[in-house]
């Protein structure tokens, strides 16, 4: 099965839990890599990363209030987080306008049948 590669980025402008990526209908997605980047030049920021399994109506923590130093980043390589259609990856920052999240995803069309 051949996948399609894509990336998505979100600058977190609030401290609310924010959707970064939602797996499309008829697809399964593998989150390959995640960058959480602190764009504040003088202060650390806390980062939280969660995913919602919509089939189970549950949200789970992947990273909880991880401190990222000023002008630094956290790279999660070889993440291999599997999301099914409708599942959601979310992030939250401890301070508004301090955190950017970039996700590299491979999506696979699920055969019908």
C-alpha positions as CSV (number, residue, x, y, z in Angstrom):
1,X,0.0,0.0,0.0
2,X,1.4,3.4,-1.0
3,X,1.0,6.3,1.4
4,X,0.9,10.0,0.8
5,X,3.2,12.2,2.8
6,X,2.1,15.5,4.2
7,X,3.1,17.9,6.9
8,X,1.1,20.3,9.0
9,X,2.1,23.1,11.3
10,X,0.2,25.2,13.9
11,X,1.4,28.2,15.9
12,X,-0.4,28.0,19.2
13,X,-1.8,31.4,19.8
14,X,-3.5,30.5,23.1
15,X,-3.1,28.1,26.0
16,X,-6.1,26.0,24.9
17,X,-5.8,22.4,23.8
18,X,-5.6,22.9,20.0
19,X,-6.1,20.4,17.1
20,X,-2.9,19.9,15.1
21,X,-4.0,17.1,12.8
22,X,-7.2,15.0,12.2
23,X,-7.0,11.8,10.3
24,X,-9.3,12.0,7.2
25,X,-12.2,9.7,6.5
26,X,-11.3,6.5,4.7
27,X,-7.6,6.9,5.8
28,X,-5.2,5.5,8.4
29,X,-2.3,7.8,9.3
30,X,1.1,7.3,10.8
31,X,2.6,10.3,12.6
32,X,6.3,9.8,11.6
33,X,7.9,12.8,13.4
34,X,6.9,15.8,15.5
35,X,8.7,19.0,16.3
36,X,7.6,21.2,19.3
37,X,9.4,24.5,18.9
38,X,9.7,27.2,21.5
39,X,9.8,30.5,19.6
40,X,10.1,32.6,22.7
41,X,13.7,34.0,22.9
42,X,13.8,34.5,26.7
43,X,11.6,32.0,28.5
44,X,10.9,28.2,28.6
45,X,7.4,27.0,27.7
46,X,5.6,23.9,28.8
47,X,4.2,21.7,26.1
48,X,1.5,19.0,26.2
49,X,0.7,16.6,23.4
50,X,-2.4,14.4,23.3
51,X,-4.4,12.3,20.9
52,X,-8.1,11.5,20.8
53,X,-9.2,8.0,19.8
54,X,-12.6,8.8,18.6
55,X,-13.7,5.2,18.4
56,X,-13.1,4.9,22.1
57,X,-14.3,8.4,22.9
58,X,-11.1,8.9,24.9
59,X,-8.1,11.3,24.9
60,X,-4.7,10.1,26.0
61,X,-1.5,12.0,26.9
62,X,1.7,11.5,24.9
63,X,3.7,14.3,26.6
64,X,2.5,16.2,29.7
65,X,3.8,19.7,30.6
66,X,7.3,19.0,29.1
67,X,9.4,22.1,29.5
68,X,11.2,23.3,26.4
69,X,13.9,25.9,26.8
70,X,13.8,29.3,25.1
71,X,14.7,29.1,21.4
72,X,14.9,25.3,21.6
73,X,12.8,22.4,20.4
74,X,11.7,18.9,21.2
75,X,12.0,16.5,18.3
76,X,10.1,13.2,18.5
77,X,11.6,11.1,15.7
78,X,10.3,7.7,14.7
79,X,7.1,8.4,16.5
80,X,5.0,5.8,14.6
81,X,1.7,7.0,16.2
82,X,-1.2,5.3,14.4
83,X,-4.4,7.3,13.9
84,X,-7.6,6.0,12.4
85,X,-10.2,8.0,10.6
86,X,-11.4,10.8,12.8
87,X,-8.6,10.5,15.4
88,X,-7.1,13.8,16.5
89,X,-3.6,14.9,17.5
90,X,-3.7,17.9,19.9
91,X,-1.2,20.2,21.5
92,X,-1.2,22.8,24.3
93,X,1.2,25.4,25.3
94,X,1.8,26.9,28.8
95,X,2.0,30.4,27.3
96,X,0.3,31.8,24.3
97,X,2.3,32.5,21.1
98,X,5.4,30.6,22.4
99,X,5.0,27.2,20.8
100,X,4.8,25.9,17.2
101,X,4.0,22.3,16.4
102,X,5.0,20.6,13.1
103,X,3.9,17.1,12.3
104,X,5.1,14.9,9.5
105,X,2.4,12.3,8.5
106,X,2.0,9.4,6.1
107,X,-1.6,8.7,5.2
108,X,-2.9,5.5,3.7
109,X,-6.2,5.0,1.9
110,X,-8.1,2.1,3.4
111,X,-9.5,-0.3,0.9
112,X,-13.3,-0.6,0.8
113,X,-14.8,-4.0,1.4
